């Protein structure tokens, strides 16, 4: 049984991580967009008001200022809803930040369907695809609040250049250890298995572990990998899983096109062609609703993941 420590929002973990890295490194500054509490940046503001700058709803301008600060020996963090911080600002991130390989850290809050009632316009379901294609960009997608804190710290201590950190709004199961060895670019095998592998990211890592538990009760052995770093991708871990289990299911709270599943398919297409199934948003916009009801409607919860695993094993055995 997966041990849940508490219910905690990813944005809280991001905020705690930003505060911690701010204490460790005086070069860290925070840039907000009138969403200080919503994105978890208020912890930093309370401790370091002189290092916090509020710009209002001007995300493109914030990226430009962040680039200038980075050129002045600062490490700027900016955060807004993922639809704004990753998608509205793509040109500025590409040209001002990535082209110059600047250490600007971007928080993509309220990512995925689980933002719930805010609806389609505020559900970032394309941000992984956009951010991972940008040269020099590191893309982090932690599985819970504890890992969001560690990823935020690691974005400074382990990444020499820009980073995008994706996290959610709702309180979700917080199940990972604060003492875990979080290494950017190194996936975590949370559950060993031999019949199939689930490669998951974000909130749906927990749902994947639940699916693996149910399958184990039916005699099916499933490996579960937490792919907390989308770029650089842990290709060695992916190929090893494909060779040893022969079947892969990718699970993400994101469009199926261009996200984690696409990245994994690119690796396996080159190195180890393997039967695959994909759990994610099927090329459409979301809608308003309760987070878990939306995840279930769009077939992202553990019963649907279980079915996908059974399907890919059947394909493997043909």
Order of alpha helices (4+ residues) and beta strands (2+ residues): beta-alpha-beta-alpha-beta-alpha-beta-beta-alpha-beta-alpha-beta-beta-beta-beta-alpha-beta-beta-alpha-beta-alpha-beta-alpha-alpha
